[in-house]
Amino acid sequence: MITTRQLGFGYSRKRAPLFEGLDLSLPAGTICGMLGANGAGKSTLLKILAGLIFPQRGTCEVLRQTPGARLPVFLADIFLLPEEIHVPALTAQQYAVLYGSLYPRFDAAQFFALLGEFALPIDRKASSFSMGQKKKFLLAFGIATNTRLLIMDEPTNGLDIPSKSQFRKVLINHFDPTRSFIISTHQVHDLQSLIDSVVILAEGKILLHETLDVLATRLSVDIEHTRPADALFAEQTLEGWRVLRENHSGVESSVDLNLLFGFVTNERERSKALFTPASATGERA
């Protein structure tokens, strides 16, 4: 589905490259969470995958196409929901007629059904919506395009708590093995119970790329009264210390994305030592 090899990119010759030698491989039929703080390079990488900006070194292949070539067959099979959005002064019907024609598998009935789920009026011009409503409008359209790749950059920004829950429910209900979703965010908890693999970016580098199945067998989370010495990472909460440990029980544990993100970004060498052996021997799913 997606392969980058030795990818290099920078915005200025006077500054260090944002990416240098970045390798990434994502299979079809996955919901991948791309996590990172602001400025980590998430949006830039997504734009490269979508063919909006071009790598300066290395190669990038998406859906067996070079995104930068922007061939119609590629553009018709990918949808990008950007962080900064703009919608024209069109009603849902007008939008479906104008933009739906660009996507061979666009399903207008599905689009209107999703607008109903999001409680969005179909007779109002989308430009009059609030920011959260605009995001839900474009998300409904993106799902209804039925492209094989749907990329979402900070899709939950501007959504209230009920809308975030609704966002997760809609994505799960409209996912199938022929499609892949990439969701980039710095709000780690918004992807809990939604994704099946995770990529963690920091300073233009991939610090971690694993499936949640692998993470569940190698890590465990416990609540403790004090911070234990064997903790990989721990955060103090009202209920006590939430502790991330190596999992030696042989039983899969739930994955806490907040603790995982904190561990990988703050304990980079320790994290690399824990996960690199599996990747090097080809055990990653």
Long-range contacts (C-beta under 8 A, 24 or more apart in sequence): 1-26, 1-27, 1-28, 1-30, 1-62, 1-63, 1-148, 1-149, 1-180, 2-26, 2-49, 2-61, 2-62, 2-149, 2-180, 3-59, 3-60, 3-61, 4-48, 4-55, 4-58, 4-59, 4-60, 4-61, 5-58, 5-59, 6-57, 6-58, 6-59, 7-48, 7-55, 7-57, 7-58, 7-59, 7-60, 8-55, 8-56, 8-57, 8-58, 9-44, 9-48, 9-53, 9-55, 9-56, 9-57, 10-56, 17-56, 17-204, 18-44, 18-204, 19-44, 19-45, 19-55, 19-204, 20-57, 20-204, 21-58, 22-58, 22-204, 22-205, 22-206, 23-206, 24-199, 24-206, 24-209, 26-180, 26-182, 26-197, 27-180, 28-148, 28-177, 28-178, 28-179, 28-180, 29-176, 29-177, 29-178, 29-179, 29-180, 30-180, 30-181, 30-196, 30-197, 31-171, 31-175, 31-180, 31-181, 31-183, 31-194, 31-195, 31-196, 31-197, 32-180, 32-181, 32-182, 32-183, 32-195, 32-196, 32-197, 32-198, 32-199, 33-183, 33-184, 33-185, 33-191, 33-194, 33-195, 33-197, 33-198, 33-199, 33-257, 34-182, 34-183, 34-184, 34-185, 34-198, 34-199, 34-201, 35-184, 35-185, 35-186, 35-188, 35-191, 35-198, 35-199, 35-200, 35-201, 35-257, 35-261, 36-184, 36-186, 36-200, 36-201, 36-202, 37-186, 37-202, 37-265, 38-186, 40-186, 40-201, 40-202, 40-203, 40-204, 41-201, 41-203, 41-204, 42-153, 42-184, 42-186, 42-201, 43-82, 43-83, 43-153, 43-154, 43-184, 45-201, 46-80, 46-151, 46-153, 46-182, 46-184, 47-80, 49-151, 49-182, 50-78, 50-80, 50-151, 51-75, 51-78, 52-80, 62-149, 63-148, 63-149, 75-102, 76-102, 76-103, 76-104, 76-147, 77-147, 77-148, 77-149, 78-147, 78-148, 78-149, 78-150, 78-151, 79-103, 79-141, 79-142, 79-145, 79-147, 79-149, 79-150, 79-151, 80-151, 80-152, 80-153, 81-135, 81-138, 81-139, 81-142, 81-150, 81-151, 81-152, 81-153, 81-155, 82-153, 83-153, 83-154, 83-157, 85-131, 85-134, 85-135, 85-138, 87-126, 87-127, 87-129, 87-134, 87-137, 87-138, 88-126, 88-127, 89-125, 89-126, 89-127, 89-128, 90-125, 90-126, 90-127, 91-122, 91-123, 91-124, 91-125, 91-126, 92-120, 92-122, 92-123, 92-126, 92-137, 93-122, 95-126, 95-141, 96-141, 99-141, 100-141, 100-144, 100-145, 103-145, 103-146, 103-147, 105-145, 105-146, 105-147, 106-144, 106-145, 106-146, 107-144, 107-146, 108-144, 110-143, 110-144, 110-146, 110-174, 111-140, 111-141, 111-144, 114-139, 114-140, 114-143, 114-144, 114-170, 114-174, 115-140, 117-166, 117-170, 118-163, 118-166, 118-170, 130-158, 131-158, 132-158, 132-159, 132-160, 132-163, 135-159, 136-163, 136-167, 139-167, 139-170, 140-170, 143-170, 143-171, 143-174, 146-179, 147-179, 148-178, 148-179, 148-180, 149-179, 149-180, 149-182, 150-179, 150-180, 150-181, 150-182, 151-181, 151-182, 151-184, 152-181, 152-182, 152-183, 152-184, 153-184, 154-184, 154-185, 154-186, 154-187, 155-183, 155-185, 156-185, 156-187, 156-190, 157-187, 164-190, 168-193, 168-194, 188-257, 188-258, 188-261, 189-257, 189-258, 191-257, 192-256, 192-257, 197-285, 198-257, 198-260, 200-260, 200-261, 200-264, 200-265, 202-265, 202-268, 207-264, 207-265, 207-268, 207-271, 207-272, 208-260, 208-264, 208-271, 208-275, 209-279, 209-284, 210-275, 210-278, 210-279, 210-284, 211-284, 211-285, 212-255, 213-252, 213-285, 214-278, 214-283, 214-284, 214-285, 215-255, 215-260, 216-247, 216-252, 216-253, 216-254, 216-255, 217-247, 217-252, 218-246, 218-247, 218-274, 218-275, 219-244, 219-245, 219-246, 219-247, 219-253, 219-255, 219-260, 220-244, 220-245, 220-246, 220-247, 220-249, 220-253, 221-245, 221-253, 221-254, 221-255, 221-256, 221-259, 232-263, 232-267, 232-270, 232-274, 233-259, 233-262, 233-263, 233-266, 233-267, 234-259, 235-259, 235-262, 246-274
